[in-house]
Amino acid sequence: MANRMSMLFEIWLLFVALASAEWGLVALHQDVMMYSNYEFVAFVPVSSRVSSQWKGAQGTSEHPCAAPYQCVEFYPHRASFRITGKPKNMHAALILTSENPKLPAIAITMVQGDLWLPVIPGVQFTRIINFDEDISESRILAFDEDIKDIMFFGGITTLSESAPENYMKLEVPNDKINKIDRKLMRVTGRMQNRYQAISVGNYGPGETTFTFVPSKTAGILRNPSQFLNWPMRSIGG
């Protein structure tokens, strides 16, 4: 039930973030455990920028946001995605193809425990992410090259109502099939005993304000990010 409620909140959050571009001002509230570091993630319209009132830092691939520092970071909408869940006792991998035809196909493989890792067909490079002792809600992966295509291998699939519950889930900002163009935003900081807020707008009629409210009962928001350089093709590959 808790996982389902979290998913429903994320879907609702996406809806209002996209609608804000047309319907004016939108205010969202997120409870955060008092006196804890937090990493909050949301999808926002691709043209969104942080308001001039923001006093925190703005992260980059060279200097990414990291709690407890107050920071906001936007990720390239064609070169990033979000994964949720854990591989547990299943094989799970993503096979990525770059928009640059000179670059090789690569595999992002998720492992947990001592599960044997099979060879991923059709790729020249494999990056392994170990989820042992991982307690995050989700993880953002961003690259220095645009992604053309993503294929699934094993226990991972696109987030949807029909997706198997025990599979890891993938969310992409740039959804060509449903014609949705968004980008990922990640906010880090440390919650004290007063609320914190950040406003992002798309320099049209809409603006969304995210307010983080201190709570003694809320969970700790953990949503790390990783920036990966796309490897060059091997000689003869």
N, C-alpha and C positions, 0 to 999 in steps of 0.2 A: 504493500500500500504506500509506504514512504517513497519508494522508487517511482511509482506511478504518479504520485502527487508532484514529485520533483520534475518529472517529464512534462506533466500538464502545465506547470509553471513556466518551463522553458518555452513550450509552444506558445503560451499566452504572451510571454515576454517578446518573442519574435514577432508576433502579430502586431502588438502595439508599437513596437519599434519601427516596423515598416509603415504602419498606418500614420505615424507621427509626421511623415513627410507630407501628408495631405490634410490631416485633421487638426493641425495646430499643436498646442502644448500638451504634452503627456507627462504625467508624474508616476514613477514606479518606486515602490518601497521594498527593500530587502533586509530582513532581520539578520544580524551578524552577532556571533558570540562576543560578549563584552570582554575586553582586554585580550583579544586574540588577533593574530595576523590574519589577513584575508587576501584571497585572489578571486575576484569576481569576473565572470565572462558573460558576454551577451553578443548577439548579432545586431548590427545597426545598419542603416542605409549606407551604401558604398560611398556617398559624398559627405558623410558626417565628419565633423571636426569638433574638437573640444572647445568650449566657450572661452572667451578671453578672461573670464572670472576665475578660471582654474589656476590655483596656486602651486599645484604639485608639478612633478617632473613629467616629461613625455618620453617614453621608452622608444628605443630603436633596436635593430638587430645586433648592433655593436654594443649597445648599452641597454639591455632589456630591463623591464620593470621587475622588481623583486621586493616582496614584503620583508620588513615592515615599512618600507619607504612608500610614501604616497605618490602614485605614478599611474599614468594611463598610456596604453599602447594599442595602436591599430595595426592589424596584420594585412599583408597584401591579399586581396580577395581572390586572385587567381593562383596564388602560390601558398595557400594555407588551408587547414581543415582542423576539425575537432573530433576527437575520439572519446567515447565514454565506455565504461565497463572494464572488465578484466578478462583475460584469456582463460584463466582457471585451468581446467584440464583439457582444453582444446587448442588446436593449432589455429592461429589467426595471423593473416598477413594482408598487406595492401601492395599491389603491383602498380607502380606509378610510371607514366610516360610523360616526358617533357614536351612542351611546345617547340623546343629546339630539337630538330631532327638529328643533330650531331651528338646529342647526349644519349646515354644508354637508358634502358628501362631499369628501374631499381625496385627492390622489395623492402618494405618496412614490416618487420616481423615482430609480433608481440608474444612474449613467453612469460610463464610463471611456474616456478618450481623446477623439477627435473625432467619435464616433458621433453621427449626426443623431438628435435626440429627437422622436418623433412626439407629436401632441396626444393626451392621454389623454381618452377620452370620458366624459361624465357627471360631471365634477368641476369645482369652481369655483376651487380653489386647488391649486397644485403646489409641492411642496418637492423640490429636487434635491440629492442627495447624490453628491459626486464621489469616486470611488475611485482617482483617479490617485495613484500613489505610496503607496497604502494597503497596509500590511503586517499588518493586524490579522487575528486568527482569526475574530472575529465582532464584531457591533455590537448594542448594546441601544438601542432607541428607546422612550422613555416619554412619555406625554402627560398633560395636565391634565384630560382627559375620558375616560370609559370608551368602549371600542371595541365597537360592536355587530357589525360584520361586516367581513371583509377579503376582497377579490377580487384575483385575480392578473392581471397583464398582462405578456406576454412571458416572458422567461427566469427566472422565479422560481416556486417551488412549495413545498408543505409538505414538511418533512423526512420521508422514508419510504424503505424499501428499493427501491421501484419508481421513485423520483424520478430524472429524467435527471441524469447525473453532472455535466454542464456547467452546470446550472441553479443559481442561488442558492437557498438553502433558508431557510424560515421556521419558527420554533418559537414557539408561543404557550403561555403558562402556563395560561390558562383554556381548556381544550379541552372544549367542550360536547358534541361528538359522542362522544368516548371517556370522558366524565364524569371528567375529570382536572382537579383544581383545585390549581395550584401557584403559586409566584411565583419570580421571578428574584432571585438574590443575587449581588452583585459584591464582591469583596475586592481591595483594592489595598495595595501596600507595596513594600518593597525587600528582596530576599533577601541576607542576609549569609552567614556560614559556619556558622550554627546554624539548626535547624529553627524554624518558626513554626506556630502552630495557632490555630484558631478553632472553637468549638463552638456549634451552633445546635440548639434544641429546640422542640417544639410544646406544651410543658407538659402532655404526656401521658406515656406510658411510654417515649417514644423521644427520643434525642438523637444527632446526627451530629457527629463531630469531623473537620474537614478539617486535615490536617497538610501543610505545605509544606516539602519536603526540599531542601536545597541540592545542586546537581549541577553538574559541569563540562561535562556533555554534553547536558543538557536544553535545550529551546527556551525562548524568551522568551515569556511569556504576555501577549498584547496583545488586550484586549477592551474597547474604549472604549464609552461611553454618551452619549446625547444626550437632553435633555429638550426637548420641543416644545409650544408653546401651540397649541391648536386655534383656527384663525382663525374669526372671526365671518362670518356670511353677508353678502354684499354687498347693498346696497340694490337691490331689483328682482330679486335672484337667487333 
